[in-house]
């Protein structure tokens, strides 16, 4: 079961909780968050409780749509995106890793687009995450 480490509906996760649970990956969470703020200064941030099955996630959005979701796990986290067709085409034309392109192409297509989740365990993938953020904001 892919579930948040924060599951108590009545307890909003704090920065300290996050730091303790993510451990060595906490600075990566911060880098991604700071990058979104740099690229889209008016970003709206919010913790969102999606029910007992999923627990708490952290959403970063513009006025109309989510830019990305950060999903806390034990010792790491996931970044989740939903890309429309225009953004998907831009990703396929980019230098983003073939693994991410393949995952995007195999993702189920919904009305709002294709959703992917990427595990953030170490910093080697951050360059691709930043490119995905750029494409998401531009499209």
JOZIJO-V114171 format. One line per field, one symbol per residue. ss: DSSP state (A for helix, B for strand, O for the rest). phi: phi as a letter, one per 30 degrees, with the letter a starting at -180 (. if undefined). burial: 1 if it has 9 or more other ideal C-beta (glycine too) atoms within 8 Angstrom, else 0. A space follows every 50 residues. Layout:
ss = ???
phi = ???
burial = ???
//
This chain:
ss = OOOOOOOOOOOOOOAAAAAAAAAAAAAAAAAAAAAAAAAOOOOBBBBBBO OOOOOBBBBBBOOOOBBBBBBBOOOOBBBBBBBOAAAAAAAAOOOOOAAA AAAAAAOOBBOOBBBBBBBBOOAAAAAAAAAAAAAAAAO
phi = .cbedccdedbddcddededddiddeddeddddddddddbececcadbcc jedcidbcccbcdcbddabccdbdiabcccbbcddddedddddccdeddd edddddddccedkccbbbdccbddceeddddddeddddc
burial = 00011110000010001100110011011011101110010010001000 00001111111100001111111001111111110011011100010001 101100100000111111010000110111111111101
//
